[in-house]
Every structure is written in C-alpha cells, then in structure tokens.
Amino acid sequence: MGISEKAIVGKEEILELIPQRPPFVFVDSYYGEVEGVHHTGFTPDDSVLFAEDGKLHEQGLIEHIAQSAAASTGYSFRSKGEEVPVGFIGAIAGFELLKLPVTGVEIRTTIRFAGEFGGISLVEAQSSQSGELIAKTQLKIFLNIQQ
C-alpha cells in the first residue's frame, strides 16, 4: 500500500504540527507514514521567502526539509494525544543539492528517523519534484520534551 495522493493534513491544519508561523512556513501537506517513512509536501510560489526568479533557493529547501521532520514528529505526537514538542536542528550533514526546485510545482519529501540517542534524533531526508530527486541530507534534531 502506498501513500495517498491526498494529504491527510493540509495547509489549513499544518500549523498545528509545526512551531513556525507565516511567513516562515515551508511545508503545507502531510501525506502520512508507511513503514517508517513519512511523506510531506510543499508548493512554493514566487512570494515565498528564499524564492527568486522562479526557483526556491537552498535555504528554503533546507528549511522545508527541517519543517518536514517537524511535521512528521508533530503528527506522531498529536496522534498519541501528546503535546507537539519544539525541535532544534543540531547539525545538517551531507546536504546534496542536485537541482533547485521551481516554484509552482510541489516538492515531495520523505523523512526517515534513522535512530535516536540521548534525545537527539538522526533524520534522513530526500526531496523530489515531478518524480526527480533534487536534494538529500541528514539532520540531527534535538526535541525539547517537557517531562
């Protein structure tokens, strides 16, 4: 069974899953999780921060990937009835940009939580546009969970 083409959390509800607020929102869809891989989307337009001349620049793509991890975490916590935690990026490793995404076309990102140690999660991410891989990276994320 694959991921639905229809988002299970859309633009209207995505702010419930992430701490960012407009104009700094770089994820607008959460499609769900299959076998440990979360799927998100974002359709940038030319008015978005870090977009210029019909392209979303690296900073915007990195922020989209980080917010995709946040939305995935937020969805997992919310579905368990728990408060959505705030996360902090500890490191970005191995960022590989293959192609800048164009505006007006959805970016699809997969997030896989590869491990956790001492409150720090290792996240592997890949972003595609129109079925073509455009970027991949790893993030180390610290969650600020109140106990």
N, C-alpha and C positions, 0 to 999 in steps of 0.2 A: 504494500500500500504506500502510495506516495503522498507528498504534501499537496494540499488543496490549492487551487489557483485563487481561491477567495480567502482573504485574510480573516483570521479569527479575532484579531484585534486591529481595528483600523485607525485612521488618522484622528478620529474624534476621541478615542479611548487611550491612545498610546501614551498620553501624558500621565496616566495612572501607573505606568510601568517604569518610567524613567524620571530622574530628578531634573533634567534640563527643561528649559522653558523657551518659547519663541523669543527672539529669532534664532535661537541656537538649538533647534531640533533637526536632527539628521536621520531620523527613522520614522516611517509613517505606517508601517504594516508589520504585523507579526503573524506568520503563517502556521506556526506550530513546531512540534518536535517529533522526529521519527528516529528511533534507535540512537538516541543521544545527540542528535544533530538538530539544532534549532535553525529556523529559517525566517529571515526578515526581509523587508524591502524598503526602498526609498526612491521617490521620483523627484529629483532636484529640478528646479526651474531656474531661470536666469536671475531671479530676485534673491536666491539663497546666498547666504554668506559663503565666500570662497568659490563662487561660480563666476565665470567671466568668459566672454566670447564663446558661449555655448558649451563650456566644459566645466566640470566640477574639479577643482584642484586637489592636490594630495591632502592638504589639511582637512578639507571637507570629507574626503573619502576615509581618512583615518578616524575622524570624529564619527562618521556613520558606523564604522566597524565597532568602535567603542560603545556607541549607543545601542548597537545591535546586541552586544553582550549584556548591556544593562537591561534591555527589554526582555531578553531571554531569562535573565535572573529574576527580574520583576515578575514575569509571568509565572515562573515556578513558585516563587514565594506567595504571590497572590492566590494561586490555585490551591495552596495549602492553608489559606486563611491567615497568612502571616503578613506582617508589615514589610513593605518593599524597602530593602536596605539601600544605602548610598554606597557606591563603589568608587575606588580611586585607582587610576592607572599607575602601576608601579614601574612598568617597562614595556616598551614596544621592541620586539626583536624580529629580525629577518623580514622587514617590510619590503615587499617586492611589488613595484608598480609596473604592470605590463602595458596598460593603456589608460589614459584619463577617461572617465565616464562622460558621456554627453548629457546635456540637460534635456528634460522632456521624456526620457526613457528610464524605466525602473531599473535600479540596481538591486540585485538579489544577493544576499549574504548568508552564508552558513556559518554557524558558531558551534564549536565542539569544545566542551570543557574537558581538557585532557588530564587534569589532575589537580589536587589541592593539598597544600601543606602549610600548616601554621597560619591559616586564614588567608592565604594567597592562592588564587586560582590561576592555572595556566590555561589560556584560551587559544584555540587555533581557529583562524577565520579565513574564508575565501569569499571574494566578491566577484560577481559576473554581471554582465549586461548583454542582453539579447543572446544569452547562452554562451558568451565568450568570457573566459576568465580574464579579469582586469587587475586583480590585486590579491595578495595573500600575506598573512602575517601571523605573529603570535603576540599575545598580550599577557602580562602578569597583572592581575587585578586583586586589590585588597578590598574586602567588604567590611564596612563599618556596621557590625551587627551588635545591637544592644542586648545584653542578657540580664 
